[in-house]
Amino acid sequence: FPLFASPTASARRGTQWSAGINWYVNANGKLSLNYSTTDFTGGAAAGRDRESEKALFGRFQIAF
């Protein structure tokens, strides 16, 4: 492992949760919005926890 990644710079654990909402505009259209956050244990300098990651995804889909 030490040859490929630094144990002090790698997170030991990650916990994630997500939530999403869908809106069906009509029979052929869909709009979705998802939010996700991940909390880490370890992975930062001096043994601290790495900063959390947050993401927001949006999608509009049309079917013909």
N, CA, C, O and CB atoms as a CASP TS submission, in Angstrom:
PFRMAT TS
TARGET T0000
AUTHOR 0000-0000-0000
METHOD Language model
MODEL 1
PARENT N/A
ATOM      1  N   PHE     1       0.802  -1.212   0.000  1.00  0.00           N
ATOM      2  CA  PHE     1       0.000   0.000   0.000  1.00  0.00           C
ATOM      3  C   PHE     1       0.840   1.269   0.000  1.00  0.00           C
ATOM      4  O   PHE     1       0.520   2.185  -0.758  1.00  0.00           O
ATOM      5  CB  PHE     1      -0.910   0.002   1.187  1.00  0.00           C
ATOM      6  N   PRO     2       1.894   1.382   0.802  1.00  0.00           N
ATOM      7  CA  PRO     2       2.660   2.640   0.810  1.00  0.00           C
ATOM      8  C   PRO     2       3.296   2.986  -0.539  1.00  0.00           C
ATOM      9  O   PRO     2       3.643   4.145  -0.769  1.00  0.00           O
ATOM     10  CB  PRO     2       3.741   2.562   1.855  1.00  0.00           C
ATOM     11  N   LEU     3       3.455   2.018  -1.424  1.00  0.00           N
ATOM     12  CA  LEU     3       4.033   2.312  -2.736  1.00  0.00           C
ATOM     13  C   LEU     3       3.046   3.049  -3.640  1.00  0.00           C
ATOM     14  O   LEU     3       3.463   3.794  -4.527  1.00  0.00           O
ATOM     15  CB  LEU     3       4.485   1.021  -3.410  1.00  0.00           C
ATOM     16  N   PHE     4       1.764   2.854  -3.429  1.00  0.00           N
ATOM     17  CA  PHE     4       0.757   3.416  -4.327  1.00  0.00           C
ATOM     18  C   PHE     4      -0.024   4.589  -3.741  1.00  0.00           C
ATOM     19  O   PHE     4      -0.533   5.422  -4.491  1.00  0.00           O
ATOM     20  CB  PHE     4      -0.198   2.348  -4.721  1.00  0.00           C
ATOM     21  N   ALA     5      -0.125   4.668  -2.425  1.00  0.00           N
ATOM     22  CA  ALA     5      -0.875   5.747  -1.783  1.00  0.00           C
ATOM     23  C   ALA     5      -0.287   6.010  -0.408  1.00  0.00           C
ATOM     24  O   ALA     5       0.222   5.100   0.247  1.00  0.00           O
ATOM     25  CB  ALA     5      -2.385   5.398  -1.677  1.00  0.00           C
ATOM     26  N   SER     6      -0.359   7.228   0.011  1.00  0.00           N
ATOM     27  CA  SER     6       0.152   7.608   1.322  1.00  0.00           C
ATOM     28  C   SER     6      -0.922   7.359   2.384  1.00  0.00           C
ATOM     29  O   SER     6      -2.011   7.925   2.296  1.00  0.00           O
ATOM     30  CB  SER     6       0.597   9.095   1.330  1.00  0.00           C
ATOM     31  N   PRO     7      -0.635   6.524   3.385  1.00  0.00           N
ATOM     32  CA  PRO     7      -1.637   6.264   4.426  1.00  0.00           C
ATOM     33  C   PRO     7      -2.016   7.524   5.209  1.00  0.00           C
ATOM     34  O   PRO     7      -3.126   7.598   5.736  1.00  0.00           O
ATOM     35  CB  PRO     7      -1.119   5.208   5.387  1.00  0.00           C
ATOM     36  N   THR     8      -1.137   8.499   5.298  1.00  0.00           N
ATOM     37  CA  THR     8      -1.455   9.732   6.030  1.00  0.00           C
ATOM     38  C   THR     8      -2.312  10.688   5.204  1.00  0.00           C
ATOM     39  O   THR     8      -2.985  11.551   5.768  1.00  0.00           O
ATOM     40  CB  THR     8      -0.172  10.433   6.452  1.00  0.00           C
ATOM     41  N   ALA     9      -2.299  10.547   3.875  1.00  0.00           N
ATOM     42  CA  ALA     9      -3.073  11.446   3.013  1.00  0.00           C
ATOM     43  C   ALA     9      -4.366  10.810   2.509  1.00  0.00           C
ATOM     44  O   ALA     9      -5.139  11.469   1.814  1.00  0.00           O
ATOM     45  CB  ALA     9      -2.229  11.879   1.831  1.00  0.00           C
ATOM     46  N   SER    10      -4.617   9.551   2.842  1.00  0.00           N
ATOM     47  CA  SER    10      -5.818   8.853   2.379  1.00  0.00           C
ATOM     48  C   SER    10      -6.854   8.783   3.497  1.00  0.00           C
ATOM     49  O   SER    10      -6.515   8.532   4.653  1.00  0.00           O
ATOM     50  CB  SER    10      -5.466   7.432   1.885  1.00  0.00           C
ATOM     51  N   ALA    11      -8.092   9.004   3.151  1.00  0.00           N
ATOM     52  CA  ALA    11      -9.167   8.905   4.141  1.00  0.00           C
ATOM     53  C   ALA    11      -9.350   7.447   4.535  1.00  0.00           C
ATOM     54  O   ALA    11      -9.273   6.553   3.691  1.00  0.00           O
ATOM     55  CB  ALA    11     -10.497   9.496   3.586  1.00  0.00           C
ATOM     56  N   ARG    12      -9.594   7.211   5.821  1.00  0.00           N
ATOM     57  CA  ARG    12      -9.800   5.856   6.308  1.00  0.00           C
ATOM     58  C   ARG    12     -11.248   5.413   6.149  1.00  0.00           C
ATOM     59  O   ARG    12     -11.531   4.220   6.039  1.00  0.00           O
ATOM     60  CB  ARG    12      -9.385   5.755   7.761  1.00  0.00           C
ATOM     61  N   ARG    13     -12.157   6.373   6.136  1.00  0.00           N
ATOM     62  CA  ARG    13     -13.573   6.040   6.074  1.00  0.00           C
ATOM     63  C   ARG    13     -14.349   7.205   5.475  1.00  0.00           C
ATOM     64  O   ARG    13     -13.978   8.365   5.654  1.00  0.00           O
ATOM     65  CB  ARG    13     -14.115   5.688   7.474  1.00  0.00           C
ATOM     66  N   GLY    14     -15.416   6.895   4.773  1.00  0.00           N
ATOM     67  CA  GLY    14     -16.298   7.913   4.221  1.00  0.00           C
ATOM     68  C   GLY    14     -17.749   7.533   4.458  1.00  0.00           C
ATOM     69  O   GLY    14     -18.126   6.373   4.289  1.00  0.00           O
ATOM     70  N   THR    15     -18.562   8.506   4.849  1.00  0.00           N
ATOM     71  CA  THR    15     -19.985   8.291   5.063  1.00  0.00           C
ATOM     72  C   THR    15     -20.744   9.248   4.156  1.00  0.00           C
ATOM     73  O   THR    15     -20.490  10.452   4.157  1.00  0.00           O
ATOM     74  CB  THR    15     -20.376   8.498   6.565  1.00  0.00           C
ATOM     75  N   GLN    16     -21.685   8.699   3.376  1.00  0.00           N
ATOM     76  CA  GLN    16     -22.393   9.509   2.394  1.00  0.00           C
ATOM     77  C   GLN    16     -23.895   9.390   2.585  1.00  0.00           C
ATOM     78  O   GLN    16     -24.400   8.339   2.980  1.00  0.00           O
ATOM     79  CB  GLN    16     -22.006   9.095   0.974  1.00  0.00           C
ATOM     80  N   TRP    17     -24.610  10.482   2.300  1.00  0.00           N
ATOM     81  CA  TRP    17     -26.060  10.434   2.195  1.00  0.00           C
ATOM     82  C   TRP    17     -26.487  11.304   1.029  1.00  0.00           C
ATOM     83  O   TRP    17     -25.819  12.275   0.674  1.00  0.00           O
ATOM     84  CB  TRP    17     -26.738  10.894   3.514  1.00  0.00           C
ATOM     85  N   SER    18     -27.605  10.939   0.447  1.00  0.00           N
ATOM     86  CA  SER    18     -28.126  11.643  -0.728  1.00  0.00           C
ATOM     87  C   SER    18     -29.629  11.796  -0.616  1.00  0.00           C
ATOM     88  O   SER    18     -30.300  11.012   0.056  1.00  0.00           O
ATOM     89  CB  SER    18     -27.759  10.898  -2.027  1.00  0.00           C
ATOM     90  N   ALA    19     -30.150  12.819  -1.283  1.00  0.00           N
ATOM     91  CA  ALA    19     -31.592  13.030  -1.360  1.00  0.00           C
ATOM     92  C   ALA    19     -31.918  13.526  -2.765  1.00  0.00           C
ATOM     93  O   ALA    19     -31.129  14.247  -3.376  1.00  0.00           O
ATOM     94  CB  ALA    19     -32.083  14.048  -0.268  1.00  0.00           C
ATOM     95  N   GLY    20     -33.066  13.141  -3.262  1.00  0.00           N
ATOM     96  CA  GLY    20     -33.437  13.540  -4.608  1.00  0.00           C
ATOM     97  C   GLY    20     -34.917  13.834  -4.732  1.00  0.00           C
ATOM     98  O   GLY    20     -35.742  13.373  -3.944  1.00  0.00           O
ATOM     99  N   ILE    21     -35.220  14.619  -5.752  1.00  0.00           N
ATOM    100  CA  ILE    21     -36.607  14.986  -6.042  1.00  0.00           C
ATOM    101  C   ILE    21     -36.814  14.834  -7.552  1.00  0.00           C
ATOM    102  O   ILE    21     -35.961  15.231  -8.345  1.00  0.00           O
ATOM    103  CB  ILE    21     -36.934  16.461  -5.558  1.00  0.00           C
ATOM    104  N   ASN    22     -37.937  14.264  -7.936  1.00  0.00           N
ATOM    105  CA  ASN    22     -38.287  14.117  -9.348  1.00  0.00           C
ATOM    106  C   ASN    22     -39.598  14.829  -9.623  1.00  0.00           C
ATOM    107  O   ASN    22     -40.523  14.784  -8.812  1.00  0.00           O
ATOM    108  CB  ASN    22     -38.388  12.625  -9.744  1.00  0.00           C
ATOM    109  N   TRP    23     -39.673  15.485 -10.767  1.00  0.00           N
ATOM    110  CA  TRP    23     -40.910  16.127 -11.206  1.00  0.00           C
ATOM    111  C   TRP    23     -41.156  15.683 -12.641  1.00  0.00           C
ATOM    112  O   TRP    23     -40.349  15.938 -13.536  1.00  0.00           O
ATOM    113  CB  TRP    23     -40.829  17.705 -11.091  1.00  0.00           C
ATOM    114  N   TYR    24     -42.274  15.020 -12.840  1.00  0.00           N
ATOM    115  CA  TYR    24     -42.657  14.563 -14.172  1.00  0.00           C
ATOM    116  C   TYR    24     -43.497  15.663 -14.817  1.00  0.00           C
ATOM    117  O   TYR    24     -44.676  15.819 -14.500  1.00  0.00           O
ATOM    118  CB  TYR    24     -43.445  13.201 -14.110  1.00  0.00           C
ATOM    119  N   VAL    25     -42.889  16.415 -15.716  1.00  0.00           N
ATOM    120  CA  VAL    25     -43.532  17.562 -16.365  1.00  0.00           C
ATOM    121  C   VAL    25     -44.748  17.112 -17.158  1.00  0.00           C
ATOM    122  O   VAL    25     -45.816  17.716 -17.065  1.00  0.00           O
ATOM    123  CB  VAL    25     -42.540  18.293 -17.285  1.00  0.00           C
ATOM    124  N   ASN    26     -44.584  16.050 -17.935  1.00  0.00           N
ATOM    125  CA  ASN    26     -45.669  15.420 -18.684  1.00  0.00           C
ATOM    126  C   ASN    26     -45.233  13.982 -18.968  1.00  0.00           C
ATOM    127  O   ASN    26     -44.273  13.501 -18.365  1.00  0.00           O
ATOM    128  CB  ASN    26     -45.999  16.211 -20.025  1.00  0.00           C
ATOM    129  N   ALA    27     -45.909  13.304 -19.859  1.00  0.00           N
ATOM    130  CA  ALA    27     -45.571  11.903 -20.148  1.00  0.00           C
ATOM    131  C   ALA    27     -44.184  11.747 -20.772  1.00  0.00           C
ATOM    132  O   ALA    27     -43.604  10.662 -20.726  1.00  0.00           O
ATOM    133  CB  ALA    27     -46.613  11.302 -21.077  1.00  0.00           C
ATOM    134  N   ASN    28     -43.645  12.829 -21.359  1.00  0.00           N
ATOM    135  CA  ASN    28     -42.358  12.742 -22.043  1.00  0.00           C
ATOM    136  C   ASN    28     -41.231  13.522 -21.377  1.00  0.00           C
ATOM    137  O   ASN    28     -40.097  13.470 -21.854  1.00  0.00           O
ATOM    138  CB  ASN    28     -42.513  13.220 -23.434  1.00  0.00           C
ATOM    139  N   GLY    29     -41.499  14.229 -20.314  1.00  0.00           N
ATOM    140  CA  GLY    29     -40.460  15.063 -19.703  1.00  0.00           C
ATOM    141  C   GLY    29     -40.315  14.813 -18.208  1.00  0.00           C
ATOM    142  O   GLY    29     -41.297  14.608 -17.495  1.00  0.00           O
ATOM    143  N   LYS    30     -39.080  14.833 -17.758  1.00  0.00           N
ATOM    144  CA  LYS    30     -38.785  14.613 -16.340  1.00  0.00           C
ATOM    145  C   LYS    30     -37.667  15.560 -15.912  1.00  0.00           C
ATOM    146  O   LYS    30     -36.675  15.723 -16.622  1.00  0.00           O
ATOM    147  CB  LYS    30     -38.385  13.124 -16.072  1.00  0.00           C
ATOM    148  N   LEU    31     -37.834  16.175 -14.758  1.00  0.00           N
ATOM    149  CA  LEU    31     -36.823  17.044 -14.174  1.00  0.00           C
ATOM    150  C   LEU    31     -36.433  16.442 -12.827  1.00  0.00           C
ATOM    151  O   LEU    31     -37.303  16.153 -12.005  1.00  0.00           O
ATOM    152  CB  LEU    31     -37.347  18.523 -14.018  1.00  0.00           C
ATOM    153  N   SER    32     -35.140  16.251 -12.594  1.00  0.00           N
ATOM    154  CA  SER    32     -34.704  15.696 -11.312  1.00  0.00           C
ATOM    155  C   SER    32     -33.578  16.542 -10.735  1.00  0.00           C
ATOM    156  O   SER    32     -32.780  17.130 -11.466  1.00  0.00           O
ATOM    157  CB  SER    32     -34.247  14.228 -11.476  1.00  0.00           C
ATOM    158  N   LEU    33     -33.532  16.591  -9.397  1.00  0.00           N
ATOM    159  CA  LEU    33     -32.534  17.340  -8.658  1.00  0.00           C
ATOM    160  C   LEU    33     -32.074  16.465  -7.502  1.00  0.00           C
ATOM    161  O   LEU    33     -32.895  15.969  -6.732  1.00  0.00           O
ATOM    162  CB  LEU    33     -33.096  18.712  -8.154  1.00  0.00           C
ATOM    163  N   ASN    34     -30.759  16.275  -7.378  1.00  0.00           N
ATOM    164  CA  ASN    34     -30.178  15.426  -6.340  1.00  0.00           C
ATOM    165  C   ASN    34     -29.093  16.183  -5.587  1.00  0.00           C
ATOM    166  O   ASN    34     -28.314  16.930  -6.178  1.00  0.00           O
ATOM    167  CB  ASN    34     -29.604  14.134  -6.950  1.00  0.00           C
ATOM    168  N   TYR    35     -29.054  15.980  -4.280  1.00  0.00           N
ATOM    169  CA  TYR    35     -28.023  16.565  -3.423  1.00  0.00           C
ATOM    170  C   TYR    35     -27.330  15.428  -2.693  1.00  0.00           C
ATOM    171  O   TYR    35     -27.984  14.501  -2.215  1.00  0.00           O
ATOM    172  CB  TYR    35     -28.627  17.605  -2.412  1.00  0.00           C
ATOM    173  N   SER    36     -26.007  15.498  -2.605  1.00  0.00           N
ATOM    174  CA  SER    36     -25.224  14.457  -1.962  1.00  0.00           C
ATOM    175  C   SER    36     -24.107  15.080  -1.136  1.00  0.00           C
ATOM    176  O   SER    36     -23.504  16.069  -1.552  1.00  0.00           O
ATOM    177  CB  SER    36     -24.648  13.487  -3.006  1.00  0.00           C
ATOM    178  N   THR    37     -23.830  14.508   0.033  1.00  0.00           N
ATOM    179  CA  THR    37     -22.726  14.965   0.865  1.00  0.00           C
ATOM    180  C   THR    37     -21.955  13.750   1.390  1.00  0.00           C
ATOM    181  O   THR    37     -22.545  12.714   1.697  1.00  0.00           O
ATOM    182  CB  THR    37     -23.245  15.847   2.042  1.00  0.00           C
ATOM    183  N   THR    38     -20.646  13.890   1.487  1.00  0.00           N
ATOM    184  CA  THR    38     -19.777  12.828   1.994  1.00  0.00           C
ATOM    185  C   THR    38     -18.878  13.390   3.078  1.00  0.00           C
ATOM    186  O   THR    38     -18.196  14.392   2.865  1.00  0.00           O
ATOM    187  CB  THR    38     -18.932  12.203   0.855  1.00  0.00           C
ATOM    188  N   ASP    39     -18.873  12.750   4.245  1.00  0.00           N
ATOM    189  CA  ASP    39     -18.006  13.112   5.361  1.00  0.00           C
ATOM    190  C   ASP    39     -16.900  12.072   5.473  1.00  0.00           C
ATOM    191  O   ASP    39     -17.158  10.876   5.341  1.00  0.00           O
ATOM    192  CB  ASP    39     -18.810  13.218   6.692  1.00  0.00           C
ATOM    193  N   PHE    40     -15.666  12.519   5.718  1.00  0.00           N
ATOM    194  CA  PHE    40     -14.507  11.637   5.754  1.00  0.00           C
ATOM    195  C   PHE    40     -13.903  11.556   7.145  1.00  0.00           C
ATOM    196  O   PHE    40     -14.006  12.494   7.936  1.00  0.00           O
ATOM    197  CB  PHE    40     -13.460  12.107   4.766  1.00  0.00           C
ATOM    198  N   THR    41     -13.276  10.431   7.432  1.00  0.00           N
ATOM    199  CA  THR    41     -12.480  10.248   8.636  1.00  0.00           C
ATOM    200  C   THR    41     -11.033  10.120   8.185  1.00  0.00           C
ATOM    201  O   THR    41     -10.698   9.215   7.421  1.00  0.00           O
ATOM    202  CB  THR    41     -12.948   8.989   9.470  1.00  0.00           C
ATOM    203  N   GLY    42     -10.179  11.012   8.650  1.00  0.00           N
ATOM    204  CA  GLY    42      -8.771  11.012   8.233  1.00  0.00           C
ATOM    205  C   GLY    42      -8.600  11.653   6.874  1.00  0.00           C
ATOM    206  O   GLY    42      -9.547  12.183   6.294  1.00  0.00           O
ATOM    207  N   GLY    43      -7.377  11.596   6.375  1.00  0.00           N
ATOM    208  CA  GLY    43      -7.097  12.074   5.028  1.00  0.00           C
ATOM    209  C   GLY    43      -6.573  13.490   4.923  1.00  0.00           C
ATOM    210  O   GLY    43      -6.310  13.958   3.815  1.00  0.00           O
ATOM    211  N   ALA    44      -6.412  14.193   6.041  1.00  0.00           N
ATOM    212  CA  ALA    44      -5.876  15.558   6.001  1.00  0.00           C
ATOM    213  C   ALA    44      -4.567  15.610   6.790  1.00  0.00           C
ATOM    214  O   ALA    44      -4.212  14.654   7.480  1.00  0.00           O
ATOM    215  CB  ALA    44      -6.909  16.582   6.577  1.00  0.00           C
ATOM    216  N   ALA    45      -3.867  16.714   6.686  1.00  0.00           N
ATOM    217  CA  ALA    45      -2.583  16.882   7.374  1.00  0.00           C
ATOM    218  C   ALA    45      -2.758  16.787   8.889  1.00  0.00           C
ATOM    219  O   ALA    45      -3.805  17.148   9.425  1.00  0.00           O
ATOM    220  CB  ALA    45      -1.947  18.234   7.000  1.00  0.00           C
ATOM    221  N   ALA    46      -1.750  16.309   9.553  1.00  0.00           N
ATOM    222  CA  ALA    46      -1.694  16.200  11.023  1.00  0.00           C
ATOM    223  C   ALA    46      -2.797  15.301  11.584  1.00  0.00           C
ATOM    224  O   ALA    46      -3.229  15.496  12.721  1.00  0.00           O
ATOM    225  CB  ALA    46      -1.799  17.587  11.654  1.00  0.00           C
ATOM    226  N   GLY    47      -3.260  14.316  10.801  1.00  0.00           N
ATOM    227  CA  GLY    47      -4.249  13.361  11.276  1.00  0.00           C
ATOM    228  C   GLY    47      -5.665  13.887  11.370  1.00  0.00           C
ATOM    229  O   GLY    47      -6.540  13.205  11.904  1.00  0.00           O
ATOM    230  N   ARG    48      -5.910  15.082  10.865  1.00  0.00           N
ATOM    231  CA  ARG    48      -7.264  15.644  10.908  1.00  0.00           C
ATOM    232  C   ARG    48      -8.141  15.003   9.836  1.00  0.00           C
ATOM    233  O   ARG    48      -7.660  14.269   8.972  1.00  0.00           O
ATOM    234  CB  ARG    48      -7.224  17.178  10.719  1.00  0.00           C
ATOM    235  N   ASP    49      -9.439  15.298   9.912  1.00  0.00           N
ATOM    236  CA  ASP    49     -10.384  14.779   8.932  1.00  0.00           C
ATOM    237  C   ASP    49     -10.390  15.651   7.684  1.00  0.00           C
ATOM    238  O   ASP    49     -10.296  16.876   7.759  1.00  0.00           O
ATOM    239  CB  ASP    49     -11.794  14.697   9.532  1.00  0.00           C
ATOM    240  N   ARG    50     -10.501  14.996   6.546  1.00  0.00           N
ATOM    241  CA  ARG    50     -10.595  15.697   5.272  1.00  0.00           C
ATOM    242  C   ARG    50     -11.908  16.483   5.221  1.00  0.00           C
ATOM    243  O   ARG    50     -12.896  16.089   5.841  1.00  0.00           O
ATOM    244  CB  ARG    50     -10.501  14.699   4.082  1.00  0.00           C
ATOM    245  N   GLU    51     -11.912  17.583   4.488  1.00  0.00           N
ATOM    246  CA  GLU    51     -13.112  18.414   4.346  1.00  0.00           C
ATOM    247  C   GLU    51     -14.223  17.635   3.643  1.00  0.00           C
ATOM    248  O   GLU    51     -13.953  16.847   2.737  1.00  0.00           O
ATOM    249  CB  GLU    51     -12.788  19.707   3.561  1.00  0.00           C
ATOM    250  N   SER    52     -15.457  17.852   4.057  1.00  0.00           N
ATOM    251  CA  SER    52     -16.611  17.176   3.455  1.00  0.00           C
ATOM    252  C   SER    52     -16.786  17.603   2.004  1.00  0.00           C
ATOM    253  O   SER    52     -16.439  18.721   1.623  1.00  0.00           O
ATOM    254  CB  SER    52     -17.894  17.476   4.253  1.00  0.00           C
ATOM    255  N   GLU    53     -17.330  16.690   1.203  1.00  0.00           N
ATOM    256  CA  GLU    53     -17.629  16.988  -0.190  1.00  0.00           C
ATOM    257  C   GLU    53     -19.135  17.100  -0.347  1.00  0.00           C
ATOM    258  O   GLU    53     -19.882  16.282   0.191  1.00  0.00           O
ATOM    259  CB  GLU    53     -17.048  15.902  -1.141  1.00  0.00           C
ATOM    260  N   LYS    54     -19.578  18.105  -1.078  1.00  0.00           N
ATOM    261  CA  LYS    54     -20.999  18.318  -1.328  1.00  0.00           C
ATOM    262  C   LYS    54     -21.213  18.463  -2.832  1.00  0.00           C
ATOM    263  O   LYS    54     -20.407  19.087  -3.522  1.00  0.00           O
ATOM    264  CB  LYS    54     -21.525  19.575  -0.563  1.00  0.00           C
ATOM    265  N   ALA    55     -22.305  17.884  -3.338  1.00  0.00           N
ATOM    266  CA  ALA    55     -22.587  17.947  -4.770  1.00  0.00           C
ATOM    267  C   ALA    55     -24.081  18.145  -5.004  1.00  0.00           C
ATOM    268  O   ALA    55     -24.914  17.606  -4.276  1.00  0.00           O
ATOM    269  CB  ALA    55     -22.096  16.669  -5.480  1.00  0.00           C
ATOM    270  N   LEU    56     -24.401  18.923  -6.027  1.00  0.00           N
ATOM    271  CA  LEU    56     -25.780  19.148  -6.446  1.00  0.00           C
ATOM    272  C   LEU    56     -25.849  18.830  -7.938  1.00  0.00           C
ATOM    273  O   LEU    56     -25.114  19.401  -8.743  1.00  0.00           O
ATOM    274  CB  LEU    56     -26.252  20.631  -6.142  1.00  0.00           C
ATOM    275  N   PHE    57     -26.746  17.907  -8.292  1.00  0.00           N
ATOM    276  CA  PHE    57     -26.883  17.475  -9.679  1.00  0.00           C
ATOM    277  C   PHE    57     -28.302  17.754 -10.170  1.00  0.00           C
ATOM    278  O   PHE    57     -29.273  17.498  -9.459  1.00  0.00           O
ATOM    279  CB  PHE    57     -26.543  15.972  -9.821  1.00  0.00           C
ATOM    280  N   GLY    58     -28.412  18.267 -11.358  1.00  0.00           N
ATOM    281  CA  GLY    58     -29.701  18.501 -11.970  1.00  0.00           C
ATOM    282  C   GLY    58     -29.759  17.817 -13.334  1.00  0.00           C
ATOM    283  O   GLY    58     -28.744  17.668 -14.015  1.00  0.00           O
ATOM    284  N   ARG    59     -30.974  17.404 -13.720  1.00  0.00           N
ATOM    285  CA  ARG    59     -31.106  16.709 -15.007  1.00  0.00           C
ATOM    286  C   ARG    59     -32.499  16.955 -15.561  1.00  0.00           C
ATOM    287  O   ARG    59     -33.495  16.894 -14.840  1.00  0.00           O
ATOM    288  CB  ARG    59     -30.838  15.179 -14.854  1.00  0.00           C
ATOM    289  N   PHE    60     -32.548  17.236 -16.863  1.00  0.00           N
ATOM    290  CA  PHE    60     -33.812  17.341 -17.575  1.00  0.00           C
ATOM    291  C   PHE    60     -33.802  16.288 -18.676  1.00  0.00           C
ATOM    292  O   PHE    60     -32.879  16.245 -19.489  1.00  0.00           O
ATOM    293  CB  PHE    60     -34.032  18.784 -18.159  1.00  0.00           C
ATOM    294  N   GLN    61     -34.806  15.458 -18.704  1.00  0.00           N
ATOM    295  CA  GLN    61     -34.834  14.330 -19.648  1.00  0.00           C
ATOM    296  C   GLN    61     -36.094  14.392 -20.491  1.00  0.00           C
ATOM    297  O   GLN    61     -37.191  14.621 -19.982  1.00  0.00           O
ATOM    298  CB  GLN    61     -34.757  12.976 -18.898  1.00  0.00           C
ATOM    299  N   ILE    62     -35.919  14.185 -21.787  1.00  0.00           N
ATOM    300  CA  ILE    62     -37.041  14.157 -22.718  1.00  0.00           C
ATOM    301  C   ILE    62     -37.040  12.827 -23.436  1.00  0.00           C
ATOM    302  O   ILE    62     -35.994  12.382 -23.909  1.00  0.00           O
ATOM    303  CB  ILE    62     -36.968  15.331 -23.729  1.00  0.00           C
ATOM    304  N   ALA    63     -38.195  12.179 -23.529  1.00  0.00           N
ATOM    305  CA  ALA    63     -38.347  10.919 -24.255  1.00  0.00           C
ATOM    306  C   ALA    63     -39.297  11.152 -25.437  1.00  0.00           C
ATOM    307  O   ALA    63     -40.354  11.764 -25.281  1.00  0.00           O
ATOM    308  CB  ALA    63     -38.887   9.779 -23.310  1.00  0.00           C
ATOM    309  N   PHE    64     -38.918  10.670 -26.593  1.00  0.00           N
ATOM    310  CA  PHE    64     -39.752  10.825 -27.787  1.00  0.00           C
ATOM    311  C   PHE    64     -40.445   9.541 -28.121  1.00  0.00           C
ATOM    312  O   PHE    64     -41.192   9.478 -29.097  1.00  0.00           O
ATOM    313  CB  PHE    64     -38.926  11.288 -28.971  1.00  0.00           C
TER
END
